[in-house]
Amino acid sequence: MFTGALPEAHGIRAYEKPLLGCATLFDAVVRSGRKVALAAVKDSSVDRIFRRRPLDYFDEPYDPEVTTRATALVREDRHDLVVAYPQELR
């Protein structure tokens, strides 16, 4: 979803967490001069595969902290895009 590419292009074909080198939504937003914040559960796939990009990363221990962090980031209004990535399905 964040790459807009098929597995053949981004390289993820199994449940693994490689650092992605392909272009992503985050790269496009940063190139346009905007700031991105990514709040995710520590060591989750989204926390790991988009690293080494000029984003503000917030890794939290559990879903409630991700939600709290993302809510605070939206309220602070310092980022143009805030992505929250909790892990648990409800």
C-alpha positions, 0 to 999 in steps of 0.5 A: 500500500505504501509503495504502490507496487506489486511484490515483484517491484518492492521485493516482499514476497513472504512475511519478512521485514526488509528495509525497503529501497524502492520509492514509497508514499513517504518519499513522495511526500518528503520530496514535495517539502512536507513532513511525515511522522510515523507512529508504529509498534516497535519492531513491527513491519512498518516500524522497520521497513521504512527506516533510513528515510527523512521521517520522524519515527515514533516506535511505541511498545503497544497499540494504545501508545501508538494511538496516543502518540498519533493523536498528540502528533495530529494535535501538535500540527507539526507534520503534514502526514501522520501515519499510525500503525497499530498491530492488533485487530479488533 
